[in-house]
Amino acid sequence: MSPRLRDFLVTPEGLVFSCVSYAHPPGRYLAFLRYYPCRGGDRRWNGRSYCKVASTGESFEYLERHHPVYLFSHGGARLQAVPHERVERVLSPRRRLTDLLESPRDALEEKAARLAELFSGAVPLRSLGVTGSLLPGLHLQSSDIDLVVYGVENHRRARLRLGELLRAGAVDEPSREEWRRMYEKRFPLERTLSFEEFLWHERRKFHRGSFMGTTFDLLLVRENAGERWGRESYRRLGLVEVECLVEDASLAFDYPARYAVSCDGCDVEEVVSYTHTYAGQAFEGERIAVRGYLEEVESTRRSYLRILVGTSREAAGEFIRVVAPQGYSSF
């Protein structure tokens, strides 16, 4: 069985990649380098010291210098992917959570297990998992918890459950200092959203909270996605900035986040984003301002235009923001 989105792949060199797609090119799995063995690293796994990748640029530079076999080009884009024969282990978020529920080994693992149980009233435990640093056991006690929710409807229920837990005081909203830390992490290069804009958008998503002093995310993985590599091709046309009306946001928390839109004076039908900052950024009926790269999409059925936001993880100079929502004056 092929690895799934948010599974981790371990290579013979000990590199740890995160699977980043539902569809993969022949002979490879699209994945992004997350951790690599290094001297003096602050994380330990299998008797080795590890470093965490700090940025998109760093990951490509490291692979170009040390392991170019994990780089390839497609349609003019530079991508990271693991050849099938170089997958030594596949780490599953579901299996990892099962292990944590049965025998947590430290305080953060116990906290992650307890957090998952808080959501089990709304989502079956078999539809939950943990990814991020907890998945390979490369976490620090200061690490966040990335809780995977399998299925669009389950993810919706988990977000509703988070609202209930917040109102009951079982979990907390991140503190302003924690929000600020997330903001600095999301915008390391260019502040395309102000902190107050970022905070307004994030607080209404109900996909992030704080449990016993640890921040956590609710991450969607679709079941039975049915996507195949090569079904669509993309031609980049240039950087644009437009306003659109969101017609459908049912996959706004997916990877990539998807928004079906209609635009005044343009033929754009979809806005997509590969950066977590813009997941769940807008809902049906809202107007959004978008800055990203216009692409022509060709498939066997039709062609259409979309805007891609997040050509890098940091998405410098690109954004999605709701236009003049209620409460916008607080920005």
N, C-alpha and C positions, 0 to 999 in steps of 0.2 A: 504494500500500500504506500502511495506517495506521501511525503511529508505534507502537512497542512500549514496554512497561514499561522504564524506565531509559534510553530514548532522550532526547535533549535537543531542545527546540524553540527556535528563534531567531525573534524577532519583528522587524518593521520598525524598532522603537525600539532594537533591540539587546538587549532583555531575553532572558535565557536561563532557560528553564523545564525542569524534569525531568518526564518523563511518569511518572505515578504510578498508572496503572490499566491493566488488560487490556480494560476496557469503557468506552465514552465516551458522553456524551449527544449527541443529534443536533446537528450543526453545531459541536461543540466537542471538544477533547481535554483531559481532566483532567490537570493538570500543576501543579507547585509551583515558584514563583519561586526560583531559586538564585543568580543573579548579575544585577546591573544596572549600567549605566554611571553613574559618579559622579566628581566632581572629587577628586583626591588619593587615588584607590583604589590599593591595593597590587598590583593585577593588571592586565595589559595584554593586549588582544586587538583585532586589527584597528585598531590605532592609537588605541584609546580606553582610558581607565582604568576599572576595574571594582571594585565592592565585592561581597563575598559576604554573602548573607542570614544573619543570626546566629540568628534565631529565627522561629517561626511567627507570633508577634505582629508582629514587624518586617515580615515579608513582606506581611501583610494591610494594615498601616498604610501601607506604601509604595505598594501598588497602589491603595488607596482615595484616597490623596492625588494620585497622578500618573497612574495608568492603570486606572480602575475598569472598563474594558471587559473586563478579565481576571478579574472577579469575577462570580459568580452564585449564586443560592440554589436548593436542591433539597431538598424534604422537610424544610424547616426548618433545613437545614445550610448554612453559608456555605462555598463552595468556590472554588477557583481553576481556571480553564480557559482555553485559548487557542482562539478562534474559528478555524475552518479557514482563512478568508481572511487571517488574520494570521500564518500560519506561513510564514516566509520560507525557513527551512532546517530540515531534520531531521538531527540528528547521530547516527550509528549507532555504538554501542560496538564492534561487529564490524569495521566499516570502519576505525575509528580504530586498533584494535589491529593490523590489517593494515598500516596506514601506519607504526606504530611499529616493527613487525618489519622492515620494509623500510628505513626511514631515520629512526631516532630523532634528534631535534634537540638534546637536552640530557640531562643525567645522569639525571633522573627518568624521562624517556621510555625511555632505554636500560634502566634498572632494571626498568620495567614490562614491557618486551619480554622480558627475561631471566627474569623471574618467570613470565610466561605459558608460556615454554618449559619451565620446571620441571614444569608441570602437564600438558604435552602427552603424556606417557607414559600418563596415565590418562584424559585428555579430549582429543579432537581440537581442534587450534587453531581450526578453523572454529566450534567451539562455545564459544569464549571471546571476551571483549571487555573494554574498559575504559570506565568511566563516571566520574562525579565530575568534579573540576576538570580532569583530564587529557583528558576528552572534547572540550571546546571549546578546550583549550590555555590555560586560565586558572589553571593550577597554579603554585604556588611550589615551590622545591626542598625545602621542609619539608612539602609536601602528602603525604597518604596516597595509596595506590593502591587503587582500587575495581575489583576484577576480577569481571566478569560471567561466570556460567556458565549456558549455555542448556540446559535440560532437567533434570528432577528427578533422574533416574538419574545424569546427568553431575555434578550438584552433589554427590550422595552420593559418587561416586568421587573428586571433587576434595577433599572433606573427608577421605576415607581417605588420599589422596595427601599431604595436608598433614600427617597424622600420621606418615607415612613420612619426609617431609622433615624434620620436627622431630627424629625419632629419629636421622636420619643427620647432623644438624647443618647441612643445606643451607639451612634457614631457622631462625629463632629464635622463641621465644615472646616476646610483648611484655614489656618490663621492667616492674617494679612501677610505676615512674614513668610509663611509657606507659599502663599500665592505669589509673592514677590520673587521667591526663589525659582518657582516654576517659570515666571515671566522672564527672568534673566536667562534661564536655560533655553527657553523657546526663541528668544530674540537676542542671540549673542553677537550678531553682526549689525543689524539694522532694525530700529524700532518702528516697524510699519504699523503697529497698533500701539497706542499709549497704554500704560499700565491700567488706567481706569477703563479703557475700552476692552482690553483683555479680560479684566475682572468681571465686567458686566456680562460678556458673552459666556464666560466659564461658569459662573454661578448658576445659570439657568439650565445648564446641560444635565445636571444630576448624573454625571458619570465619574465624579471624583469626590473623595472625602478623606477624612482622617480618622483612624481607629487606634486608640491607645497610643496616640502620639506619632503614628506612622501614616503618611499619605498613601492613598491607593487609587487605582483607576479601574473602571469597568470597560474591558475591551471586547468588541464584537468579532466573532468569527462565524461566517455564514455556514450553515449546513447545506450539503448537496449543491454547491455553487455551480457546478456544471460548466465551468469556463475552460476553453481550450486555447492553447497558444496559437497565434497566427490567424485567428478569426478576424482580427481587425489590424489595420496598419494606420500609422499616424504621420502626418506631414506638418511640421511646425511652420507657422506663418509669421510670427512676430509677437512682440509684447503689446498687450492692449489693456485698456481700462474701461469698463462698462458698468451700467446698472441693469439688474435683472429682477424679475419676479420669480420666486421659488414656487414651482408647481408641484413638486414631489420631493420630499426629503426622507423617504422611508429608508434609504441607504446612506443617510448622512453620517452614521457612525461606523460605516464599513471601511475597508482599506482596499482601494482608495475611497475616501468619502465622495459620495455622488449626490448631485443636486440637479434635477430636471428643471429647466428654467425657460422663460420667455423674455426676450429683450426688446425694448423699443428701438427700432432702427437698425437692428442687426439680426442675423440668422442663427445665433448661438442657441443650442438646445440643451447643453449640459455643462456644468462646472464640476471638475473633479480635483481632489487634493490628496497628495500622498504624505502630507505632514499632519501630525496628530493635533497640532494647534487648531486646525480648521475642521476637525471632525465634530459634527453636531453643531456647527456654527450658526445655522439658520434653519427655520422651520417653514412648513407650507404657508403661503400667503404673505411672506415677508419679502421686502425689497432688499437686495444686497448690492453693495459696491464690490466689484471684483477687479483685481489686477493680476494678470498672469499671461500665459502664452497661448495664443490662439492656435488651435490645431484642426486640421482637416482629417476626419476619421473616415476610412474606407473599409467597408465590410462586404461580405458576399450578398447582403440584402440591400444596403443603402449607403449613402455617404451623408455626413452631417458635420457641423462645427461644434467644437467644445473649447473650453478654456481650462488649461492645466495650471493649478496653483501649487507650488511646491516642487520646483525642478531640483531642489536640494532639500535636505531635511530641515535646514534653517529657513528656507523660503525667503531669502533676503530680497526686499523690494516687491514682494508679492503678497496679496492679502485677500481675505473675504471678510467683509464687515456688514452688519445689518444697518440699513439706512434709516435714520430718524425713528427708532423704535420708541415705545413708551418708556420713559425713564432715561432716554438718551441725553437729556439735558444735564445729567449728573456727570458726564464725561469731563 
